[in-house]
């Protein structure tokens, strides 16, 4: 019997040859270089804007996206995509805020919101994977796009007067509120815990090895005997759950729940993961690379805001710079791993 590779071996194999070259080194640290370049640019054009207080704001604003983008990383590495993350996060925040306003203890309100988020993730997995034997395969981007519409519609329907629901529960504010100190805020530690667990799952478990194998070559993975259907189901379920967690963290940040609290997060989550080195078509990615990608977006968003760039031009600039970063990253990878 041949020896089975470890998840680490699979991840390394998926990301290129073992022999290091200068271009491979640049590829590994490219997201850090993007981060440093942005800091230099904003330091030149707005030297008095970036302060320790601004750094705290960037990190705190990034915490919910880190959690959501971690789930997106699982999907992308497996060769799938989840476009419903923003809608599920918004629904999660709405359910939690609504139930607390109706008198439900905050732990039960949070648990209910996360249960609904997980169920929606399971539905994404069912329609993407489990129904393959009965129906033609539904691409995950279509299934999750439909789920985005469903979750936003449900959140709007249950919101009284379609207004944001303020959260005045002291226990929730203590557990999910953001303080002036990064390490003194519980949400920071929640995000760290998510990153550590996700990293260990991707690099130290059979499930993580299977995700990389399926994303690298689905036919080969199926031939070897990996459970493709089961793995994709659980990957989308994990994404749904982490979207719910991200929605709760957003509710803690703004102390309110509403359907649009995570509007557009799906785009930022994909951009952060890809900037961090995750392949759009599967087989490559790390959660810590995604973390750096989130920080790049956080610095970019905050820097444009501090420089008082008009909102419409903020969107244009952000989109252009993200595309530029992706194009440069792809060129670096082609040079690093060409045979």
N, C-alpha and C positions, 0 to 999 in steps of 0.2 A: 504494500500500500504506500502511495506517495505521501510525503509529509505535507500537511496543510499549512498554508502561509498564515501569518498573523495579520491582524488589521493594519498594523503599522507597515508591514511589508507591502500589503495591497495598496495602501495610500501612497507609499513612496513609488511603487511601480506605476501607479496611475499618473504620477506627477512628473515622470521623466527618468532618465538614466541616473545611475548612482554617481558617475564621474562628474565632479563639479567643474564648471567653467565660469569665467567672469560674468557671462550673460546669465547663467543660472543663479549666481549670487545676486545680481541685480533683480532678477525675477522674484527671488524670495523676499527681498526687502523693498520691492517697488512701492508697495502701499505706504511704507514708512517714508519713502522719498516723496511721495505725493503729499503726505502730511507735513513734512518739513518745508516743502516748496510753498504750500499755502501759508504757513506761518511766516515765511520770509516775505511773501507778497503783501500780506496784510500788515506786517511790521513796517514795510516801506511806505505803504499808502495810508495807513492809519496807525502810526506809531504809539499813540496814547490810548488807543482803544482797548487793546488786549491787556487786561489786568488779571490778578488772581481771581477776582470776583467773576470776570468773564469766563475764565477757565472752568470755574465751578458750574456756571450756567451751562456751558457747552456739554460738560460731562453729565449733568443731571438731565438735560434735554435728550441726551443720547441713550439713557438707560432703558426706556421702554422700547426704543428701536433696536437696541442690542438683543433684547429677548425675542422680539418678533423676527429679526433678521437671522437669528440662530435657527429658528424653525425653517426659514426659507433656505438656509444653507443645506439642511438635511434634504430638502426637496430637490434643489439644484444638483447636488452631488449624486442623487439617485436618478437624475435625468428627468425630473418633473418640475413643475412650478405651481405656486399657490398664489393666485391673484385675489383670494378672498380675505387675506389677513387683515386688511384695514377695516372691512365691514364686520368681521368677527370681533375684532378688538373694540369697535364702537358699540356693538351689541352687548358685549361683555360688560363694558363700563355702564351702559344704560340699565341692564338688568340689576347689577349690584347697587347702583344709586337708587333705582326705583324701589327695590325691596327694602333697603335701609330706610328710605323715606316712609315706607309703610309699616315700619316698626320691627322688621326682622333683624335679629342680631347680626353684626357685620360678618362673623365667620361663616354663617350659613348663607348670607347673601353672596359672599365671594365664592363659596363652594358651589352654589347654584349657577353663578355666572360661568365658572370654569367648567362645570358639567355640561352646560349648553354649548360652550365653545368646543369641548372635546367631541360631543355628539356631531356637531357640524363638520369637524375635521374627519370624523368617521364616515359621514355621508359623502364627503369629497372622495375618501378612499374607496368607498363602496362603488360609486359611479365610475371612478377611474380604473379600479382594479378588479373588484370582485365580480362585476357583471360582465366581464370579458367573455365568459363562456356562454352567456345567454344573448348578448347584444354585441354589435360592433364596438370596438374600443372607443371610449369617449376620452379625448385628450384632456389632460388635467387642466390646461389653461382655459378650456371652454367650460368644464365642470366648475372650476373655482371662480371663474368670471360670473357664472350664473349664481353661485353661492354668495358672491359679493353683493349682487342685486337683492337676493333674498334676505340676507342678514341686515342690510341697510334698511330695506322696507319694513322688516319686523321691528327694528329698533325705532324707526319713525312712528310706527303704529302704536307702540306701547308708551311712547313719551307723552306725558300730558301736555297738550297744546303745542307739541313738538318743540318744547323749550328744554334747555339744559337743566338737568336735575341736580340741584346743589346737594353736596354731601356734608352733613353737619354731625355725623357720628364721630364722637371723640376717639373711640377705639380704633376705627378705620383710619382716622387722621394720624394716630400714633403709629400704626403698623405700616401705612403706605404713604405717609406724608414725607415731603422732601424738606430737610432742614438746611441751614446755612453751611453745614459741614458735610462733605461728601461721605466720609467714612462714618459719620455719625447718623446717617440716614439709612433706615432699613432697606429701602429699594436698591441701594448700591450692593448690599450683600446678597439680596435675592438674585440680582443680575450676575454677580460673581459665581454664585452657586449654580445657576443655569449654565454658565459658560464652562465651568469645571466638569459638571456632569455630562454636558453635550460633548466636550472634548474627549472624555474617557469613553463614552459610548462609541464615538466615531473611530477611535484609535485603539481601543482595548477590548472590544467585544466582537462576537461573531456577527451581531446585527450590523455594526459599523462596517465590518469587512464586506458584508453582503451588499450594503449600500454602495460602496465604492466599486465593487465588482459589477453590479447591475448598471451603474452609471457609466462605467468604462466600456463594457461590451455586454449588452443584455442577452444576446444569443449564446455567447460563451457561458455566461452565468447560468442560463437556463439549462444548457447542456450538462454543466457540471452538477446541477441539482439544487441550485439556490432557489428559495421560494420567492419568485419575483412578485407575484400577486400579493402575497402576505406582506412582504417588505414594503411595497409601495402603499399599501393600505395603512400600515403603522407609521410610515413617514408622514403622510398627510394628516394622520391623527395627531401626531406630535406637533405638527405645524399649527393645527387648530387649537390645541391646548396652549401652546406658547403664545399664540395670538391673543387668547383670552387673558393670559397672564400680563401681556403687554397692555391690554385694554385696562386692566385693573391698575397697573402702574401709572398709566396716563390719567386715570380718574383720581389717583392719589396726588398727582402733580397739580392738576387744575382744581381738585376738590369738587368735581362734578362729573356726571356721566351724560353723554349724548351721542347720537349716531355718527356724527362727523368728527369725533375727537381724534380719530386716526386716519382721516381722509388723506389719501395719497401715500399712505405708509407702504403699500405694496410696491410702489415704484422705488421708494427709498431703500426698502429692504433688499430688493433685487440688485439695485445699484451698489449698495454697501457690500453685499456678498461678492459681486463680480469684481469690484475695485479691490477687494481683499484677496482676490486670487481664485475664487470659485468659478469653475467652468460652467457656462450656460447650458452645455449639452451633457453634463454629467462626468463623474469619475475623478473630480479634482476639487479640493476645497478644505479649509480649516475654519473653525469657529473663531480662533484668535485673529486670523486674517480678516474675517468679517467684522470683528471688533474694531480693528484699525480702519476698515472701510467706513464704519459708522462714525468714527471720530473725524475722518476726512470730511464727510458730509456735514457733521456738526460744526466744524471750523468754517466750512464754506458758507453754510447758512448764517451763522452768527456774524462772520466777517462782512458779508454783503449787507446784513441788517445794520451793523454798526456804521458802515460807510454810507448809510442812508440811500442805498440804491433803490429806486422805485420797485414796487412789488412785481410788476410785469417784467421788468428787466432782471430782477432777481431770478425769476423762473427761466428766462432765456439764458442768462449767464450760467446758472446751475446746470441746465441741460447741456449746454455747449461744453462746459468743463468736464462733466461726467462722460460724455461721448469721447472727448479728447483723451481722458484718462484710460478709457476702455480700449481705444485704438492703439495708444502707446503701449499699454500692457500686452495686447495681443501681438504686437510687433516684437516686443521683448521675448515673449514666450516662444515665438517662432524661431528666433535666433538662438534661444537657450536650448531648445530641444530638437532642432532640426538634425536629421541623420544624414 
